[in-house]
Amino acid sequence: MKTGATPFFVLLVISLVLGACASSLRTLAFKKDATSQELLHLFAQREKARQEMKAMVSFSIHPNQGASQALNGILSFEPGDHVRFQGFDSFGRTVIDLTLLKNFYKISLGGDPPLRGNLEDRGDLSAKMGPGAAEKINWEFWLKMMNEFRYGGNPVLMEDEMIFIEKGKDHFTGSVLKIKGKQAILLKKIWFERSFFYPVKEEIYEEMTGDYPLSGTIYFSDFNDKNNGSWPGRIQVKSKEGDLEVEFVETNFSPSFLADYFNLD
């Protein structure tokens, strides 16, 4: 799974902007004779419009090894690959506070001083956490799954990526490719339903040539007006190590963040 990409399932922003453009976007997506070029244009419009979000969420993890855990919390996105998750216990106390930015992370458990590092080199993080940390919360699995959710949960293309959309009988299919010189590497495939062009499934592949081994699968469901239509009420991430489920309770598409809200310092 990539560590530095912006999450894949993207956000549609709010009220006045949506009031002006949502109906036209839905009309375009609903057209039975929409061309691939029109669908690409729609994807680009949604990608441009959906930039930031702050949501009350209910998270649960189901690792293949270890106990399942559930937390209520706040999930936030901001342009520039910023993601933050704050998880609370039933008394409202912070259990985990995790910030991700590109290849870097900041994580704090139970209000302890935060630890920082590179996602690709965190071999000594367990020792820094101290004894008993894993008994409080399966922080290592949370860190891994939140990073996978970040890439798989929000379709914003990186500068070296492009998407090709094909029309099928039951779904539209988008193939996201990364361009390396003269080579195009398949990163993921997205299945869009035909009515309003909402993504329903995504497969993410290891970034390599050959048979493109599957890294994870993401399912999107419960699209409704409460989430401005194009944002799902539920996202499920399935990986080789286990599953992550996210239920969006309340979503704000025009949040005001403090200047240091995503700060890694």
DRENKEBA-597732 format. One line per 10 residues: number of its first residue (from 1); for each residue x, y, z of C-alpha. Coordinates in Angstrom, 1 decimal. Layout:
# residues N
NUM = X/Y/Z | ...
END
This chain:
# residues 265
1 = 0.0/0.0/0.0 | 1.3/3.5/-0.8 | 2.3/5.6/2.2 | 2.5/9.1/0.8 | -0.6/9.4/-1.4 | -3.7/11.3/-0.6 | -6.6/9.2/0.4 | -8.6/7.9/-2.4 | -12.4/8.4/-1.8 | -12.7/12.1/-2.2
11 = -15.0/14.7/-0.6 | -17.7/16.8/-2.1 | -17.9/20.2/-0.5 | -20.8/22.0/0.9 | -23.9/24.0/0.8 | -23.7/26.9/-1.6 | -21.2/25.2/-3.8 | -23.2/22.1/-3.8 | -26.4/24.0/-4.3 | -24.9/25.4/-7.5
21 = -23.2/22.3/-8.9 | -24.6/19.1/-7.3 | -27.7/18.9/-9.4 | -25.7/19.4/-12.6 | -23.1/16.8/-11.5 | -25.9/14.3/-10.8 | -27.5/15.0/-14.1 | -24.3/14.4/-16.0 | -23.7/11.2/-14.0 | -27.2/10.0/-14.7
31 = -27.0/10.4/-18.4 | -27.3/7.0/-20.0 | -25.3/8.2/-23.0 | -22.5/10.0/-21.1 | -19.2/9.6/-22.9 | -16.0/8.6/-21.2 | -14.8/12.1/-21.6 | -17.8/13.5/-19.8 | -17.3/11.0/-17.0 | -13.6/12.1/-16.7
41 = -14.8/15.7/-16.5 | -17.2/14.8/-13.8 | -14.5/13.0/-11.8 | -12.3/16.1/-12.2 | -15.0/18.4/-11.0 | -15.7/16.3/-7.9 | -12.0/15.9/-7.2 | -11.5/19.7/-7.4 | -14.6/20.4/-5.2 | -14.0/18.0/-2.4
51 = -11.0/19.2/-0.5 | -11.6/19.1/3.2 | -13.8/17.5/5.8 | -14.2/17.0/9.5 | -16.5/14.2/10.6 | -17.8/12.5/13.7 | -17.2/8.8/13.1 | -17.5/5.4/14.6 | -14.4/3.2/13.9 | -13.9/-0.5/14.4
61 = -10.9/-2.6/13.6 | -10.9/-6.4/13.2 | -7.3/-7.6/12.9 | -6.6/-11.2/11.9 | -4.4/-11.5/15.0 | -5.6/-9.8/18.2 | -8.9/-8.5/19.5 | -11.3/-6.3/17.7 | -11.6/-2.7/18.9 | -14.1/0.1/18.4
71 = -13.8/3.8/19.0 | -15.8/6.9/18.4 | -13.9/9.9/17.2 | -13.2/12.7/14.9 | -11.7/12.2/11.4 | -10.3/15.3/9.5 | -8.9/15.8/6.0 | -7.3/19.0/4.6 | -5.6/19.7/1.2 | -2.0/18.8/1.1
81 = -2.3/15.2/2.3 | -3.2/16.1/5.9 | -5.2/13.5/7.9 | -5.9/13.4/11.6 | -7.9/10.9/13.7 | -8.8/11.4/17.3 | -10.3/8.4/19.1 | -12.1/8.6/22.4 | -13.4/6.1/25.0 | -16.9/6.0/26.4
91 = -16.0/8.7/28.9 | -14.7/11.1/26.2 | -11.0/10.6/27.1 | -8.5/10.6/24.2 | -7.3/7.0/23.5 | -5.4/7.8/20.4 | -4.5/10.9/18.5 | -2.9/10.2/15.1 | -1.8/12.7/12.4 | -0.5/11.6/9.0
101 = 1.2/13.9/6.4 | 2.8/12.4/3.3 | 5.3/9.8/4.7 | 5.3/11.1/8.2 | 3.2/10.5/11.3 | 2.6/11.8/14.8 | 0.9/9.5/17.3 | -0.1/9.9/21.0 | -1.8/7.4/23.2 | -3.9/8.4/26.2
111 = -2.6/11.9/26.3 | 1.0/10.8/26.5 | 3.7/13.0/24.7 | 3.5/12.3/21.0 | 6.0/10.2/19.0 | 7.0/11.2/15.5 | 8.6/9.4/12.6 | 8.7/8.1/9.1 | 6.0/5.6/8.0 | 8.5/3.6/6.1
121 = 10.9/3.3/9.0 | 9.2/2.8/12.3 | 11.0/-0.3/13.5 | 11.8/1.1/16.9 | 8.4/2.6/17.6 | 7.3/-0.3/19.8 | 10.2/0.3/22.1 | 9.4/4.0/22.3 | 5.8/3.3/23.1 | 6.9/1.4/26.3
131 = 5.5/-1.7/27.9 | 1.8/-2.1/28.0 | 1.0/0.3/25.2 | -0.4/-2.5/23.0 | -2.6/-3.7/25.8 | -4.4/-0.3/25.9 | -5.0/-0.2/22.2 | -3.7/-2.0/19.1 | -2.0/1.1/18.0 | 0.2/-0.5/15.3
141 = -2.8/-1.9/13.5 | -4.6/1.4/13.8 | -1.6/3.2/12.3 | -1.4/0.8/9.4 | -5.1/0.8/8.7 | -5.5/4.5/8.9 | -2.7/4.9/6.4 | -4.5/2.5/4.1 | -7.8/4.3/4.6 | -6.0/7.6/3.8
151 = -4.9/6.3/0.4 | -8.0/4.3/-0.3 | -10.7/6.5/1.1 | -10.5/9.6/-1.0 | -10.0/9.8/-4.9 | -7.6/12.6/-5.4 | -5.0/11.9/-8.1 | -1.4/12.7/-7.5 | 0.6/14.7/-10.1 | 2.0/11.5/-11.6
161 = -1.3/9.6/-11.8 | -4.1/9.5/-14.3 | -7.5/7.7/-14.5 | -9.1/6.0/-17.5 | -12.9/5.3/-17.3 | -14.6/2.6/-19.2 | -18.4/2.0/-19.5 | -19.8/-1.4/-18.7 | -23.2/-2.9/-18.6 | -23.7/-2.6/-14.8
171 = -20.8/-0.3/-13.7 | -18.3/2.2/-14.9 | -14.8/1.2/-14.2 | -11.9/3.5/-13.5 | -8.2/2.4/-13.8 | -5.8/4.7/-11.9 | -2.3/4.5/-13.4 | 1.0/5.9/-12.2 | 3.3/7.1/-15.0 | 7.0/6.3/-14.6
181 = 8.9/7.4/-17.7 | 7.4/5.4/-20.6 | 5.8/2.9/-18.2 | 2.2/3.0/-16.8 | 1.8/1.1/-13.5 | -1.7/0.1/-12.4 | -2.4/1.3/-8.9 | -6.1/0.7/-8.4 | -9.4/0.1/-10.0 | -12.7/1.7/-9.0
191 = -16.2/0.5/-9.7 | -18.8/3.3/-10.0 | -22.5/2.7/-10.0 | -24.3/4.0/-13.1 | -27.0/6.2/-11.5 | -25.0/9.0/-10.0 | -21.4/7.8/-10.6 | -20.8/7.0/-7.0 | -17.9/4.6/-6.2 | -19.0/1.4/-4.7
201 = -15.8/-0.7/-4.7 | -12.0/-0.1/-5.1 | -9.2/-2.5/-5.4 | -5.7/-1.3/-4.5 | -2.6/-3.0/-5.9 | 1.0/-3.2/-4.8 | 3.0/-0.6/-6.7 | 5.0/-3.0/-8.9 | 4.9/-4.6/-12.4 | 3.8/-8.1/-13.1
211 = 0.5/-9.5/-11.9 | -0.3/-6.6/-9.6 | -0.9/-8.4/-6.3 | -4.0/-7.1/-4.5 | -3.1/-5.0/-1.4 | -6.6/-4.1/-0.2 | -10.2/-3.8/-1.2 | -12.5/-0.9/-0.1 | -16.3/-0.8/-0.2 | -18.4/2.3/-0.1
221 = -22.1/2.3/0.8 | -25.0/4.3/2.4 | -24.9/7.3/0.1 | -27.5/9.8/1.3 | -28.5/13.4/1.5 | -27.1/13.7/5.0 | -23.6/13.3/3.6 | -24.3/15.6/0.6 | -25.0/12.7/-1.6 | -21.6/11.8/-2.9
231 = -19.9/10.9/0.4 | -20.7/7.5/1.8 | -22.2/6.9/5.2 | -20.0/3.7/5.6 | -16.6/2.7/4.3 | -15.1/-0.8/4.8 | -11.4/-1.5/4.2 | -10.3/-5.1/3.8 | -6.6/-5.9/3.8 | -4.4/-9.0/4.3
241 = -3.9/-8.2/8.0 | -7.6/-7.5/8.8 | -10.5/-5.1/8.4 | -11.4/-1.5/9.2 | -15.0/-0.2/9.2 | -15.9/3.5/9.4 | -19.4/4.9/9.9 | -19.9/8.6/9.4 | -22.3/10.0/12.0 | -22.0/13.7/11.2
251 = -20.0/15.3/8.4 | -18.9/18.9/7.9 | -17.5/19.8/4.5 | -16.4/23.4/5.4 | -14.5/23.0/8.7 | -12.4/25.7/10.2 | -9.1/24.3/11.4 | -6.7/26.0/13.8 | -3.3/26.8/12.2 | -1.5/24.0/14.1
261 = -4.3/21.4/13.9 | -2.3/19.1/11.5 | 1.1/20.2/12.8 | 3.6/17.3/13.2 | 6.0/19.4/15.4
END
